Amino acid sequence: MRGLIFDPFSGISGDMTIAALLDLGLPLEWLRSFVGGLNLGPIEVDSERVDRRGIACTRLLLNLPDEHAHRHLSHIVRIIEGTQVDAEVRDRAIEAFTLLAEAEAEVHGTTREKVHFHEVGALDAIVDVLGAIAGCKELGFTEFYTRPTALGRGWAMMEHGSFPVPPPAVLKILRGMPVSDPEFDGECTTPTGATLLKVLTGGKAPPQTYTPGATGFGAGTRDPKDRPNCLRLIAIEPVAEERELIVLQADVDDLSPEYVPPLVAAVLDAGALDCTTTPVLMKKGRPGLRIEALVEPARMEAVSAALFRGSTSIGLRYWPVARQALERRVETVRWRGQEVRVKRSFLPGGGERAKPEFEDVARAASSLGLTPQEVLRALAAEGIAARE
């Protein structure tokens, strides 16, 4: 099970996420050991089975020491860096709290360094973020997707008084993300839940076709009468993905070669999935260059603009194509003290390929006094660079 769909039909919070992971199969003893290893004080971790409008769910129970700390982002970053968690978990957790700080700062008209964390800076929020990210990694999930998250309506009491639901910071965190607005009373999606959704999924929609595996339901604290207050997580098996894309194509015969690399970089930065160039013979026997980009329909306008700005072209062609792509993931491995990203692609019927990122191979080679070819051969010999 490498894919995980978040289905926040009734919203999402940090504790609901961990509870759903427990319901999905994350061992409670593993979670207790993980939280105990964070060195955040005497924190008791437990769970219970509850009913939410006819759905059997798991609810997370945390017993934390009393505290009245109003932390800044720098304080939380130091706490996370002092936990000795896996580098990937650490970096994602810091990314999450940085996103939270930027949203809160925008709401309050200050900077992310000066903003005070209140509820989201408490120990339970830190445990929720670290535990949810580490729990996903422990269960082996590497690809994350989300359905629209419910926002809720009404008012909620916070540190500064009554705030409209959804809280202002939640909407800022969820910019560019799919949401739903059912007439649910009360706060459905918390800042911590919204942040986990943004950092893990980036708003990526589930594939149109997938094979569902296990499901997990994580209960919220409240039990309203109008809905099951729980988060559903769906584990899915990877399948070959077929998508409708667009090819953009332009031919030029008056673009100096030194301007081609920045053009390709600009097209990719604008959102193209791929960009290639091919020598062509144009009218009047002039040697020219064909620039071709593969884009999602939603990014066509931005990529077209980048192509026009960065080249001498005054026109382009485009047409729809279908693309089938293997399920893949990128993982970071530690090799001789160096971090190397490896892209793994899963083949139909079983088996996989593994290819290290060239930039990481070159950096490792420079640090170790080797050539990139020597590093690649060593990675292959250890089963890291290639595996069928």
Phi, psi and omega in degrees: 000108182245346180250145181224124177259126171273128179238079185274060183296339178239018180101184183205144173220172180296314183290327176296324180295311179297319180299319179294325176295320175299317179295332181281344178133358177295123183294134178299322180295325176297315181297318178299317180295319180297311181296320178297328180282355180282345180058044179255014180106183182284095180248122178265132183241129177209176177213163177214156176270130180226166178249130177237093179056042176095358178255124177285124186230167170256137176242134179277137177239119177241131174247108187250156175293151178296139176205156179225042185272133171251102191264152169267169178302319181299324178295316182292320178299318178296321178297314181295316180294337180273000183274345181063030176283169177307144184302320180295319178294315179302311184295321180290323179294318177296320176300320181296311182288332174295318177299316177300315181297319180294321179293314180297320180297321179294321179296316187266000177071038179226196179255162181294334179286331185265342185295140175269127170279135176251262180300319185281357176257001181285166183301323182295325177293320178296317178295318180300313183293310180297316182294320180293315182293315179293324179296320176298318179293320181298324179278357174087015180278135180233343178240134186231141182223162178217145166270169181301140180262137180287138184265316185093167182221169177102217184225151178225144178275129178227185184303323184267006181117204181281132179235147177291150176260132000288150178304146182306321182294328181297316180294325178291320178296323186271012177305130181081002181256153176284134178227163172233157185229060176290162182278061177267130180279132176098173182285120179260315182249118181272163176304319179294316178297317179298321181293316177300319179297318182291314184291322183279317187256333185063014182085009184293126180285151177298153174297153181294330180232129177204164177255111181288144174247233180287155174234152178225141179243123178252123187278142169278169181292317182283157177227072181293159185275348187264358183191158171283112183276084181206160176254133176256133172246136183238117175278134182232152175272143179293141175227157175297133186259128176245125186229150173274120181232177181233137173262127172254137184217136177217143177247136179225147177234011182226029178255120181296138186303328183291346179266359180289312180303314177295331176295312179299318179298318181294321179295318178293319179297331180285352176119005177294142177283333179201154177211127181230160175231145182221133175294137178223159174258120186258186183299155183064019178072019183277134172290136181222191184224131174259124178255127184228130181234143176253123187223155168282148182308322183293338182258005185299315183298315182294319181291320178300317180297319179295322180294317179294318183294322188268355182234182176262008184292144175245011178191159178213160177250153175207152178201154180282145175222161173252140179231132172254128184233142176289147171298138180213164174214157175247126177235154180254125178248150177262121184224116181050042179081003182247145175266124182233123175281136181234126177267123179250129178245137186258124187274149176301135179082003179112163182090165181205162172247152178224131182223121178285149178290131185300319182301321179289323177298314181296319179294318178297319179299317180296319181291326185262359180072033180242170172271156176303323179296321179294320177296315180299316179296322179293320178296320178294320180297330180267008177077018182264320188279330183211133179206132178247000000 
